[in-house]
Amino acid sequence: MKFRKIWKANRPKNIENINKQREKYPEIVNKVIEISDVVLEVLDSRFPEETRNRELEEKIKKLGKKIIFVLNKCDLIDKEKINLPKDMKPNVFISCKKRWGSKILRDLIKKEIVYRDKKFKRAQIGIIGYPNTGKSSLINFLTGKPSAKTSLEAGFTKGIQKIRLSSKILLLDTPGIIPIKEYSSDDPILIKHHTLVGARNYDKIKNPDFIVQDLLEKHSKEICDFYGIEETKSADEFLEIFGKKKNFLRKGGEVDIDRASRLVLRDWQEGNFVLKKKKNE
């Protein structure tokens, strides 16, 4: 990567309010876990391990609650080649976008409810996960209507949303949260990780080209094929070509690297690149 001086972003005037609001999220999620009969942890099929919240999983297990691992966005991967760890059971692959797996998940939810308590009057199903893994989209997918508000912006849901799935099942949506020990506003490694899994918005991070470099090192073929560019693993080379192709130019004809990088990250977070497992993996 070319050397560029990195400037710290100005501290927002309302940063205190933002932090106070963020502090409320774990309280909301903990409350939902406590009152739920079964908890769905929504993961990104492209990186299931990276989008697990083990802090919450431990809490759920200590309370004796059952977890169902819901792997969303399975249309973006070859699920036959995904090897999940033994502790990620029961699980189900779904795609809210393609509307795959609804019946399988519904049947699994009913099975786990009956397993826990045959005398329930109304079961409450808590839904947890990282920001932008598709929790609200999952609710709309299961109910078959726009019951929960959705957005591509990470952290869009601000409080508990209660949605009726049936006369005997209530879904509880929660804000997406990053594990406390992982949250950082200045650690470049953590910020890169959270951007790649969609937990931080592409338009709110610094130095997006550094993250594009990481993407190209792992998925250069899929990204270059998508944009019709000759394959390269160099972000400098790729962004120069891509920026010119998109006419993202500053005065004097210089490529706007920042704008080009953010478009790549937007397409990544929106799931426009279909990933294929390498043969030797």
PAZAPA-4460 file (N, C-alpha, C; in steps of 0.05 Angstrom, whole numbers, plus 32768, in hexadecimal, padded with zeros to 4 digits):
% residues 281
    n_x    n_y    n_z   ca_x   ca_y   ca_z    c_x    c_y    c_z   seq   type   mol
   8011   7FE8   8000   8000   8000   8000   8012   8019   8000     1      M     A
   8009   802E   7FF2   8017   8047   7FF2   8015   8054   800E     2      K     A
   802B   8061   8016   802A   806E   8030   801A   8087   802E     3      F     A
   8007   808B   8042   7FF8   80A3   8044   7FF6   80AA   8061     4      R     A
   7FF7   80C2   8068   7FF4   80CA   8084   7FD7   80C5   808D     5      K     A
   7FD4   80B8   80A4   7FB9   80B1   80AE   7FB1   80C6   80C2     6      I     A
   7F9B   80D3   80BD   7F90   80E7   80CF   7F7A   80DB   80E0     7      W     A
   7F7A   80E2   80FA   7F64   80D9   810B   7F4B   80E9   8105     8      K     A
   7F35   80DA   8105   7F1B   80E8   80FF   7F14   80FA   8116     9      A     A
   7F07   8110   8110   7EFE   8122   8125   7EEA   8115   8137    10      N     A
   7EEC   811A   8150   7ED9   810E   8163   7EBE   811B   8161    11      R     A
   7EA9   810B   815B   7E8E   8117   8157   7E85   8125   8170    12      P     A
   7E76   813B   816D   7E6D   814A   8183   7E5A   813A   8195    13      K     A
   7E4C   8127   8188   7E38   8117   8198   7E43   80FC   819F    14      N     A
   7E5E   80FA   81A1   7E6A   80DF   81A6   7E61   80D4   81C1    15      I     A
   7E5D   80E6   81D5   7E54   80DC   81EF   7E38   80CF   81ED    16      E     A
   7E27   80DC   81DE   7E0C   80D0   81DA   7E0D   80B6   81CC    17      N     A
   7E1F   80B4   81B8   7E22   809B   81A9   7E2C   8085   81BB    18      I     A
   7E3F   808B   81CC   7E4A   8077   81DF   7E35   806E   81F3    19      N     A
   7E25   8081   81FD   7E10   807A   8210   7DFB   8068   8203    20      K     A
   7DF4   806E   81EA   7DE1   805D   81DB   7DED   8041   81D7    21      Q     A
   7E07   8040   81D0   7E13   8026   81CB   7E14   8015   81E5    22      R     A
   7E18   8022   81FC   7E19   8014   8215   7DFF   8006   821C    23      E     A
   7DE9   8011   8211   7DCE   8005   8217   7DCA   7FEB   8207    24      K     A
   7DD8   7FE8   81F1   7DD3   7FD1   81E0   7DD8   7FB6   81EE    25      Y     A
   7DEF   7FB2   81FC   7DF2   7F99   820A   7DDD   7F93   821F    26      P     A
   7DD3   7FA8   822C   7DBD   7FA5   8240   7DA4   7F9A   8232    27      E     A
   7D9E   7FA5   821B   7D86   7F9C   820C   7D89   7F7F   8203    28      I     A
   7DA1   7F78   81F8   7DA6   7F5D   81EF   7DA5   7F49   8206    29      V     A
   7DB1   7F50   821D   7DB1   7F3F   8234   7D94   7F3A   823E    30      N     A
   7D84   7F4E   823D   7D68   7F4B   8246   7D59   7F38   8233    31      K     A
   7D5E   7F3B   8219   7D51   7F29   8205   7D5A   7F0C   820A    32      V     A
   7D73   7F08   820F   7D7D   7EED   8214   7D6F   7EE0   822D    33      I     A
   7D6C   7EF0   8241   7D60   7EE7   825A   7D43   7EDF   8257    34      E     A
   7D34   7EED   8246   7D17   7EE7   8244   7D11   7ED5   822C    35      I     A
   7D25   7ECD   821D   7D21   7EBC   8205   7D21   7E9E   820D    36      S     A
   7D11   7E8F   81FF   7D11   7E72   8202   7D26   7E65   81F0    37      D     A
   7D2A   7E71   81D8   7D3E   7E68   81C5   7D4B   7E81   81BA    38      V     A
   7D65   7E80   81B4   7D73   7E97   81A8   7D7F   7E8F   818D    39      V     A
   7D79   7EA0   8179   7D85   7E9D   815F   7D9E   7EAF   815D    40      L     A
   7DB5   7EA4   8157   7DCC   7EB5   8153   7DD1   7EB6   8135    41      E     A
   7DCD   7ECE   8129   7DCF   7ED1   810C   7DED   7ED7   8105    42      V     A
   7DF8   7EC6   80F4   7E13   7EC8   80EB   7E15   7ECD   80CD    43      L     A
   7E2B   7ED7   80C4   7E30   7EDA   80A8   7E3D   7EC1   809D    44      D     A
   7E31   7EB4   8089   7E3B   7E9B   807F   7E57   7E9D   8074    45      S     A
   7E5F   7EB5   806B   7E7A   7EB8   8060   7E90   7EB5   8075    46      R     A
   7E89   7EBC   808E   7E9D   7EBA   80A4   7E8D   7EB5   80BE    47      F     A
   7E83   7E9C   80C1   7E73   7E96   80D9   7E82   7E99   80F3    48      P     A
   7E9B   7E90   80F4   7EAA   7E91   810D   7EAF   7EAE   8115    49      E     A
   7EB5   7EBF   8101   7EBC   7EDB   8107   7EA4   7EEB   8110    50      E     A
   7E8B   7EE2   810A   7E74   7EF1   8112   7E65   7EE4   812A    51      T     A
   7E72   7ED2   8137   7E67   7EC7   8150   7E6D   7EDA   8167    52      R     A
   7E5A   7EDC   817A   7E5E   7EEB   8192   7E5F   7ED7   81A9    53      N     A
   7E78   7ECF   81AF   7E7B   7EBA   81C3   7E74   7EC3   81DF    54      R     A
   7E77   7EDD   81E4   7E6F   7EE8   81FE   7E51   7EE3   8203    55      E     A
   7E41   7EE9   81EF   7E24   7EE4   81F2   7E1D   7EC6   81F2    56      L     A
   7E2C   7EB7   81E2   7E27   7E9A   81E1   7E2B   7E8E   81FD    57      E     A
   7E40   7E96   820B   7E46   7E8C   8226   7E2F   7E93   8239    58      E     A
   7E25   7EAC   8236   7E0F   7EB4   8248   7DF6   7EA4   8242    59      K     A
   7DF0   7E9F   8229   7DD9   7E8F   8221   7DDB   7E72   822D    60      I     A
   7DF2   7E67   822B   7DF6   7E4B   8235   7DF4   7E4A   8253    61      K     A
   7DFF   7E5F   8261   7DFD   7E5F   827F   7DE0   7E61   8288    62      K     A
   7DCF   7E6E   8278   7DB3   7E71   827F   7DA3   7E58   8276    63      L     A
   7DB0   7E45   8269   7DA3   7E2D   8261   7D91   7E30   8249    64      G     A
   7D97   7E45   8239   7D87   7E4A   8221   7D93   7E3C   8209    65      K     A
   7D82   7E36   81F5   7D8B   7E29   81DD   7D92   7E3D   81C8    66      K     A
   7DA8   7E38   81B9   7DB1   7E4A   81A3   7DAD   7E3C   8189    67      I     A
   7DA2   7E49   8175   7DA1   7E40   815A   7DB3   7E53   814A    68      I     A
   7DC6   7E48   813C   7DD9   7E58   812C   7DCD   7E5B   810F    69      F     A
   7DC6   7E74   8108   7DBA   7E79   80EE   7DCE   7E87   80DD    70      V     A
   7DD7   7E79   80C8   7DEC   7E83   80B6   7DDF   7E90   809E    71      L     A
   7DDD   7EAA   809F   7DD0   7EBA   808A   7DE4   7EBF   8072    72      N     A
   7DD9   7EC7   805C   7DE8   7ECE   8044   7DF6   7EB6   8038    73      K     A
   7DEA   7E9F   803A   7DF6   7E86   802F   7DF7   7E86   8011    74      C     A
   7DE9   7E99   8004   7DEA   7E9B   7FE7   7E05   7EA6   7FDD    75      D     A
   7E15   7EAF   7FF0   7E2F   7EBB   7FE9   7E46   7EA7   7FEB    76      L     A
   7E40   7E8F   7FF4   7E56   7E7B   7FF8   7E4D   7E60   7FEE    77      I     A
   7E60   7E4E   7FED   7E5B   7E32   7FE6   7E58   7E23   8001    78      D     A
   7E3F   7E21   800B   7E3B   7E17   8026   7E43   7DF9   8029    79      K     A
   7E45   7DEB   8013   7E4D   7DCF   8014   7E6B   7DCC   801D    80      E     A
   7E7A   7DE1   801A   7E96   7DE0   8021   7E9C   7DEE   803C    81      K     A
   7E87   7DF6   804A   7E8B   7E03   8064   7E8B   7DEE   807A    82      I     A
   7EA0   7DED   8089   7EA2   7DDB   80A0   7E9E   7DEA   80BA    83      N     A
   7E87   7DE7   80C7   7E82   7DF5   80DF   7E8C   7DE5   80F7    84      L     A
   7E94   7DF3   810C   7E9E   7DE6   8125   7E87   7DD6   8132    85      P     A
   7E8E   7DC3   8142   7E7B   7DB2   814F   7E69   7DC1   8162    86      K     A
   7E73   7DD7   816E   7E62   7DE5   8181   7E4F   7DF9   8174    87      D     A
   7E4D   7DF8   8159   7E3B   7E0A   814B   7E23   7DF9   8141    88      M     A
   7E15   7DED   8154   7DFE   7DDD   814E   7DE8   7DE2   8162    89      K     A
   7DCF   7DE1   815A   7DC5   7DDD   813E   7DC9   7DF6   812E    90      P     A
   7DCB   7DF2   8113   7DCF   7E09   8101   7DBE   7E06   80E8    91      N     A
   7DBA   7E1C   80DB   7DAC   7E1C   80C1   7DB6   7E32   80AF    92      V     A
   7DBA   7E2C   8096   7DC3   7E3F   8082   7DAA   7E4C   8075    93      F     A
   7DAA   7E66   8074   7D93   7E74   8067   7D9D   7E8B   8056    94      I     A
   7D8C   7E95   8045   7D91   7EAE   8036   7D78   7EBE   8036    95      S     A
   7D78   7ED4   8046   7D60   7EE6   8046   7D5C   7EF2   802B    96      C     A
   7D73   7EF8   801D   7D71   7F05   8003   7D65   7EF3   7FEE    97      K     A
   7D6D   7EDA   7FEE   7D62   7EC6   7FDA   7D4A   7EB7   7FE5    98      K     A
   7D44   7EBB   7FFF   7D2D   7EAE   800B   7D31   7E8F   800C    99      R     A
   7D48   7E87   8016   7D4F   7E6B   8019   7D4E   7E64   8036   100      W     A
   7D43   7E4D   803D   7D46   7E41   8057   7D31   7E49   806C   101      G     A
   7D1C   7E57   8064   7D08   7E60   8078   7CFA   7E48   8086   102      S     A
   7CF1   7E35   8077   7CE3   7E1E   8083   7CF5   7E0E   8096   103      K     A
   7D0E   7E0A   808D   7D20   7DFA   809E   7D25   7E08   80B9   104      I     A
   7D28   7E23   80B8   7D2C   7E32   80D1   7D13   7E32   80E2   105      L     A
   7CFC   7E36   80D6   7CE3   7E35   80E5   7CDF   7E1A   80F3   106      R     A
   7CE5   7E05   80E5   7CE1   7DEA   80F1   7CF5   7DE6   8108   107      D     A
   7D0E   7DF0   8104   7D22   7DED   8119   7D1A   7DFD   8132   108      L     A
   7D10   7E15   812E   7D07   7E25   8145   7CF1   7E16   8154   109      I     A
   7CDD   7E0C   8146   7CC7   7DFD   8153   7CD1   7DE5   8162   110      K     A
   7CE5   7DD7   8156   7CF0   7DBF   8163   7CFE   7DC6   817D   111      K     A
   7D0D   7DDC   817D   7D1C   7DE4   8195   7D0A   7DEE   81AA   112      E     A
   7CF4   7DFB   81A3   7CE0   7E05   81B6   7CD3   7DED   81C5   113      I     A
   7CCB   7DDA   81B5   7CBE   7DC2   81C1   7CD2   7DB3   81D3   114      V     A
   7CEB   7DB3   81CA   7D00   7DA6   81D9   7D04   7DB2   81F5   115      Y     A
   7D01   7DCD   81F6   7D06   7DDB   820F   7CEE   7DDB   8222   116      R     A
   7CD6   7DDE   8217   7CBF   7DE1   8228   7CA5   7DDA   8219   117      D     A
   7C98   7DC4   8220   7C80   7DBC   8211   7C68   7DCB   821B   118      K     A
   7C6A   7DDA   8230   7C53   7DE8   823B   7C53   7E06   8237   119      K     A
   7C64   7E10   8225   7C66   7E2D   8222   7C4C   7E38   8217   120      F     A
   7C46   7E51   821E   7C2E   7E5F   8214   7C36   7E6F   81FB   121      K     A
   7C4C   7E7E   81FE   7C57   7E8C   81E7   7C75   7E8D   81E9   122      R     A
   7C82   7E81   81D6   7CA0   7E80   81D7   7CAB   7E9A   81CC   123      A     A
   7CC1   7EA3   81D9   7CCF   7EBB   81D0   7CEA   7EB3   81C4   124      Q     A
   7CEF   7EBB   81AB   7D08   7EB3   819D   7D19   7ECC   819A   125      I     A
   7D2F   7ECD   81A8   7D41   7EE4   81A7   7D53   7EE1   818E   126      G     A
   7D5A   7EF8   8182   7D6B   7EF8   816A   7D83   7F0A   8170   127      I     A
   7D9B   7EFF   816F   7DB3   7F0F   8175   7DC7   7F0C   815E   128      I     A
   7DDB   7F1D   815E   7DF0   7F1B   814A   7DFF   7F35   8146   129      G     A
   7E14   7F34   8137   7E24   7F4C   8130   7E12   7F5F   8121   130      Y     A
   7E1A   7F79   8121   7E0C   7F8C   810F   7E0D   7F83   80F2   131      P     A
   7DF7   7F86   80E4   7DF5   7F81   80C7   7DF8   7F64   80BE   132      N     A
   7DF3   7F51   80D1   7DF2   7F35   80C8   7DD7   7F2D   80BD   133      T     A
   7DC3   7F3F   80C1   7DA9   7F3A   80B5   7D93   7F31   80C8   134      G     A
   7D95   7F3A   80E1   7D81   7F31   80F5   7D65   7F3B   80EE   135      K     A
   7D62   7F54   80E8   7D47   7F5F   80E1   7D3D   7F53   80C7   136      S     A
   7D50   7F4F   80B4   7D48   7F42   809B   7D3F   7F25   809F   137      S     A
   7D4B   7F18   80B3   7D42   7EFD   80BA   7D26   7EFD   80C4   138      L     A
   7D1F   7F10   80D5   7D03   7F12   80DF   7CEF   7F15   80C9   139      I     A
   7CF6   7F28   80B6   7CE4   7F2D   80A0   7CE2   7F14   808E   140      N     A
   7CF8   7F05   808C   7CF9   7EED   807C   7CE7   7ED7   8088   141      F     A
   7CE8   7ED5   80A3   7CD8   7EC0   80B1   7CBA   7EC8   80B1   142      L     A
   7CB4   7EE1   80B5   7C98   7EE9   80B7   7C8B   7EED   809B   143      T     A
   7C9C   7EF0   8087   7C92   7EF4   806C   7C88   7F0F   8066   144      G     A
   7C8F   7F23   8077   7C86   7F3E   8073   7C9A   7F51   8081   145      K     A
   7C9A   7F6B   8079   7CAD   7F7E   8085   7CA5   7F85   80A2   146      P     A
   7CAA   7F73   80B5   7CA2   7F77   80D1   7CB8   7F87   80E0   147      S     A
   7CD1   7F83   80D9   7CE7   7F90   80E7   7CF4   7FA4   80D4   148      A     A
   7CFD   7FBA   80DF   7D0A   7FCE   80CF   7D26   7FC4   80C8   149      K     A
   7D2E   7FC8   80AF   7D49   7FBF   80A6   7D58   7FD6   8099   150      T     A
   7D72   7FD3   8099   7D84   7FE6   808C   7D9F   7FD9   8088   151      S     A
   7DAD   7FE2   8073   7DC8   7FD8   806E   7DDC   7FE4   8082   152      L     A
   7DD3   7FF9   8090   7DE4   8006   80A3   7DE7   7FF5   80BC   153      E     A
   7E00   7FEF   80C4   7E05   7FDE   80DB   7DFA   7FEC   80F4   154      A     A
   7DED   7FDD   8106   7DE3   7FE8   811E   7DC9   7FF8   811B   155      G     A
   7DBA   7FF2   8106   7DA2   8002   8100   7D8C   7FFD   8115   156      F     A
   7D89   7FE5   811E   7D75   7FDF   8133   7D7F   7FEA   814E   157      T     A
   7D6F   7FFA   815C   7D77   8008   8174   7D6C   7FFC   818E   158      K     A
   7D57   7FED   818C   7D4B   7FE1   81A5   7D3E   7FC7   819E   159      G     A
   7D2F   7FBC   81B1   7D22   7FA2   81AD   7D0A   7FA6   819B   160      I     A
   7D08   7F96   8186   7CF1   7F95   8175   7CE3   7F7B   8179   161      Q     A
   7CC9   7F7B   8180   7CBA   7F63   8185   7CA7   7F5E   816E   162      K     A
   7CAB   7F46   8162   7C9B   7F40   814A   7C8E   7F25   814D   163      I     A
   7C74   7F23   8147   7C65   7F0B   8149   7C6A   7EF9   8131   164      R     A
   7C75   7EE1   8136   7C79   7ECE   8120   7C60   7EBD   811D   165      L     A
   7C54   7EB5   8134   7C3C   7EA6   8134   7C2E   7EAB   814E   166      S     A
   7C17   7E9E   8152   7C08   7EA2   816B   7C18   7E98   8183   167      S     A
   7C2B   7E87   817F   7C3A   7E7C   8195   7C58   7E83   8195   168      K     A
   7C61   7E93   8181   7C7D   7E9A   8180   7C81   7EB8   817B   169      I     A
   7C91   7EC4   818C   7C98   7EE0   818A   7CB6   7EE3   8185   170      L     A
   7CBD   7EF3   8171   7CD9   7EF7   816A   7CE2   7F11   8177   171      L     A
   7CFA   7F11   8182   7D06   7F29   818F   7D1F   7F31   8181   172      L     A
   7D1E   7F47   8172   7D35   7F51   8163   7D45   7F63   8176   173      D     A
   7D5F   7F64   8173   7D71   7F74   8184   7D85   7F84   8173   174      T     A
   7D91   7F99   817F   7DA6   7FA7   8170   7DBE   7F94   816D   175      P     A
   7DCC   7F97   8156   7DE4   7F87   8152   7DFA   7F93   8164   176      G     A
   7E09   7F82   8171   7E1F   7F8B   8182   7E38   7F7C   817D   177      I     A
   7E4F   7F8A   817F   7E69   7F7F   817D   7E71   7F76   819A   178      I     A
   7E7D   7F5F   819D   7E86   7F57   81B8   7E96   7F6D   81C6   179      P     A
   7E91   7F71   81DF   7E9E   7F87   81EE   7EBD   7F86   81EB   180      I     A
   7EC8   7F6E   81EE   7EE6   7F6D   81ED   7EF1   7F72   81D1   181      K     A
   7EE0   7F72   81BD   7EE9   7F77   81A2   7EE5   7F94   8199   182      E     A
   7ED4   7FA3   81A8   7ECD   7FBE   819E   7EE4   7FD1   81A1   183      Y     A
   7EE9   7FE0   818C   7EFE   7FF4   818C   7EF8   8009   8177   184      S     A
   7EFE   8022   817E   7EFA   8038   816B   7F14   8040   815D   185      S     A
   7F2B   8034   8165   7F44   803C   8159   7F57   8025   8152   186      D     A
   7F50   800C   8159   7F62   7FF6   8152   7F5D   7FEE   8135   187      D     A
   7F71   7FF2   8123   7F6D   7FED   8107   7F67   7FD0   8100   188      P     A
   7F71   7FBE   810F   7F6D   7FA1   810A   7F4F   7F9A   8110   189      I     A
   7F45   7FA4   8127   7F29   7F9E   812E   7F16   7FAC   811B   190      L     A
   7F1D   7FC5   8114   7F0C   7FD4   8102   7F0A   7FC7   80E7   191      I     A
   7F21   7FBD   80DE   7F22   7FAE   80C4   7F10   7F95   80C6   192      K     A
   7F13   7F86   80DB   7F03   7F6E   80DF   7EE6   7F74   80DF   193      H     A
   7EDE   7F88   80ED   7EC1   7F8F   80F0   7EB6   7F9A   80D6   194      H     A
   7EC7   7FA8   80C7   7EBE   7FB2   80AD   7EB9   7F9A   8099   195      T     A
   7ECB   7F87   809A   7EC9   7F70   8088   7EB0   7F5F   808E   196      L     A
   7EA8   7F5E   80A7   7E90   7F4E   80AE   7E77   7F5F   80AF   197      V     A
   7E7A   7F79   80A7   7E62   7F8A   80A4   7E59   7F97   80BE   198      G     A
   7E69   7F94   80D4   7E60   7FA0   80ED   7E66   7FBE   80EF   199      A     A
   7E77   7FC8   80DD   7E7C   7FE5   80DB   7E76   7FED   80BE   200      R     A
   7E69   8003   80BB   7E61   800C   80A0   7E79   8015   8090   201      N     A
   7E78   800F   8076   7E8E   8016   8064   7E92   8034   8062   202      Y     A
   7E7E   8044   8067   7E80   8061   8064   7E88   806F   807D   203      D     A
   7E8E   805F   8093   7E95   806C   80AC   7EB0   8063   80B7   204      K     A
   7EC1   8059   80A6   7EDB   8050   80AF   7EF1   8061   80A2   205      I     A
   7F09   8060   80AE   7F20   806E   80A3   7F31   805A   8092   206      K     A
   7F3F   8065   807F   7F51   8055   806E   7F45   803C   8062   207      N     A
   7F2F   803F   8053   7F22   8027   8048   7F33   8017   8035   208      P     A
   7F47   8024   8028   7F57   8015   8015   7F68   8000   8023   209      D     A
   7F6E   8003   803D   7F7D   7FEF   804B   7F6C   7FD5   804D   210      F     A
   7F52   7FD9   8050   7F40   7FC2   8053   7F3C   7FB5   8037   211      I     A
   7F3B   7FC5   8022   7F39   7FBA   8007   7F51   7FA9   8001   212      V     A
   7F69   7FB1   800B   7F81   7FA1   8007   7F7E   7F85   8013   213      Q     A
   7F72   7F84   802B   7F6E   7F6A   8038   7F5A   7F59   8028   214      D     A
   7F45   7F66   801D   7F31   7F57   800D   7F3E   7F4C   7FF4   215      L     A
   7F4F   7F5C   7FE7   7F5B   7F52   7FCE   7F6E   7F3C   7FD3   216      L     A
   7F7C   7F3C   7FE9   7F8F   7F26   7FF0   7F80   7F0B   7FF2   217      E     A
   7F66   7F0D   7FFA   7F57   7EF4   7FFF   7F43   7EED   7FE8   218      K     A
   7F39   7F02   7FDB   7F24   7EFE   7FC8   7F28   7F0E   7FAE   219      H     A
   7F40   7F10   7FA5   7F46   7F21   7F8D   7F37   7F18   7F74   220      S     A
   7F34   7EFE   7F70   7F27   7EF4   7F58   7F0A   7EFC   7F57   221      K     A
   7EFB   7EF7   7F6D   7EDF   7EFE   7F6E   7EDA   7F1C   7F6B   222      E     A
   7EEB   7F2C   7F78   7EE7   7F49   7F77   7EEE   7F54   7F5B   223      I     A
   7F05   7F4B   7F50   7F0D   7F55   7F36   7EFA   7F4C   7F20   224      C     A
   7EF0   7F33   7F22   7EDD   7F29   7F0F   7EC3   7F39   7F10   225      D     A
   7EBB   7F40   7F28   7EA2   7F4F   7F2B   7EA3   7F6A   7F1D   226      F     A
   7EBA   7F77   7F1E   7EBD   7F92   7F12   7EC9   7F91   7EF6   227      Y     A
   7ECF   7F79   7EEC   7EDA   7F76   7ED1   7EF6   7F82   7ECF   228      G     A
   7F07   7F7D   7EE4   7F22   7F87   7EE4   7F35   7F6F   7EE6   229      I     A
   7F4C   7F71   7ED8   7F5F   7F5C   7ED9   7F69   7F57   7EF6   230      E     A
   7F6A   7F3E   7EFE   7F70   7F37   7F19   7F8A   7F42   7F23   231      E     A
   7F89   7F4E   7F3B   7FA1   7F58   7F49   7F9C   7F57   7F67   232      T     A
   7FB0   7F52   7F76   7FAE   7F53   7F94   7FB8   7F6C   7FA0   233      K     A
   7FBF   7F7F   7F8F   7FC9   7F99   7F98   7FB3   7FAD   7F99   234      S     A
   7FAD   7FB8   7FB1   7F98   7FCC   7FB3   7F9F   7FE5   7FA4   235      A     A
   7FB8   7FED   7FA5   7FC1   8005   7F96   7FBA   8003   7F79   236      D     A
   7FC2   7FEC   7F6D   7FBD   7FE8   7F50   7FA0   7FE6   7F4A   237      E     A
   7F92   7FD5   7F5A   7F75   7FD1   7F56   7F65   7FEB   7F58   238      F     A
   7F6A   7FFB   7F6D   7F5A   8013   7F71   7F60   8028   7F5C   239      L     A
   7F78   8029   7F52   7F7E   803C   7F3C   7F6E   8035   7F23   240      E     A
   7F6E   801B   7F1C   7F5E   8012   7F05   7F41   8015   7F0A   241      I     A
   7F38   800C   7F21   7F1B   800D   7F28   7F11   802A   7F29   242      F     A
   7F21   803C   7F36   7F19   8058   7F38   7F16   8065   7F1D   243      G     A
   7F28   8060   7F0B   7F27   806B   7EF0   7F0F   8060   7EE1   244      K     A
   7F0A   8046   7EE5   7EF3   803A   7ED7   7ED9   8046   7EE0   245      K     A
   7ED7   804D   7EFA   7EBF   8059   7F05   7EBF   8078   7F02   246      K     A
   7ED5   8082   7EF8   7ED8   809F   7EF5   7ED7   80AD   7F10   247      N     A
   7EE3   80A0   7F24   7EE5   80AC   7F3F   7EFF   80BC   7F3F   248      F     A
   7EFE   80D4   7F34   7F17   80E4   7F31   7F15   80FF   7F40   249      L     A
   7F2B   8107   7F4B   7F2D   8121   7F57   7F38   8135   7F42   250      R     A
   7F3B   814E   7F4A   7F46   8162   7F38   7F62   8159   7F30   251      K     A
   7F69   815C   7F17   7F83   8154   7F0D   7F84   8138   7F04   252      G     A
   7F6C   8129   7F05   7F6B   810E   7EFB   7F74   80F9   7F0F   253      G     A
   7F7A   8101   7F28   7F82   80ED   7F3C   7F6A   80DD   7F45   254      E     A
   7F6E   80C3   7F48   7F59   80B1   7F51   7F52   80B6   7F6E   255      V     A
   7F38   80B7   7F73   7F2E   80BA   7F8E   7F2E   809E   7F9B   256      D     A
   7F44   8098   7FA8   7F48   807D   7FB4   7F33   8077   7FC9   257      I     A
   7F2D   808B   7FD9   7F1B   8088   7FEF   7EFF   8080   7FE5   258      D     A
   7EF5   808E   7FD1   7EDB   8089   7FC5   7EDA   806D   7FB8   259      R     A
   7EEF   8067   7FAA   7EF0   804C   7F9C   7EF1   8036   7FB1   260      A     A
   7F00   803A   7FC7   7F02   8025   7FDB   7EE7   8021   7FE9   261      S     A
   7ED9   8036   7FEE   7EBF   8034   7FFC   7EAA   8026   7FEB   262      R     A
   7EAC   8029   7FD1   7E99   801B   7FC0   7E9E   7FFD   7FC1   263      L     A
   7EB7   7FF5   7FC1   7EBE   7FD9   7FC3   7EB4   7FCE   7FDD   264      V     A
   7EB8   7FDC   7FF3   7EAF   7FD3   800D   7E90   7FD2   800F   265      L     A
   7E83   7FE5   8001   7E66   7FE4   8001   7E5C   7FCB   7FF3   266      R     A
   7E68   7FC5   7FDC   7E60   7FAD   7FCD   7E66   7F94   7FDE   267      D     A
   7E7C   7F94   7FEC   7E83   7F7E   7FFD   7E6E   7F7A   8013   268      W     A
   7E67   7F90   8021   7E54   7F8E   8037   7E38   7F88   802E   269      Q     A
   7E31   7F90   8015   7E17   7F8A   800B   7E15   7F6E   7FFE   270      E     A
   7E2C   7F5F   7FFF   7E2C   7F44   7FF5   7E2B   7F41   7FD7   271      G     A
   7E39   7F52   7FC9   7E39   7F51   7FAC   7E4F   7F3E   7FA0   272      N     A
   7E61   7F36   7FB1   7E76   7F23   7FA9   7E6F   7F07   7FB2   273      F     A
   7E6B   7EF4   7FA0   7E66   7ED9   7FA8   7E81   7ECB   7FAB   274      V     A
   7E86   7EC1   7FC4   7EA0   7EB5   7FCA   7EA0   7E97   7FC5   275      L     A
   7EB6   7E8D   7FBB   7EB9   7E71   7FB6   7ED1   7E67   7FC4   276      K     A
   7ECE   7E50   7FD1   7EE4   7E44   7FE1   7EFA   7E3B   7FCE   277      K     A
   7F12   7E3F   7FD6   7F29   7E36   7FC6   7F2A   7E17   7FC8   278      K     A
   7F35   7E0A   7FB3   7F35   7DED   7FB2   7F45   7DE0   7FC8   279      K     A
   7F5A   7DEE   7FD1   7F6B   7DE2   7FE6   7F62   7DE8   8002   280      N     A
   7F4A   7DF6   8005   7F40   7DFC   801F   7F2E   7DE6   8029   281      E     A
***
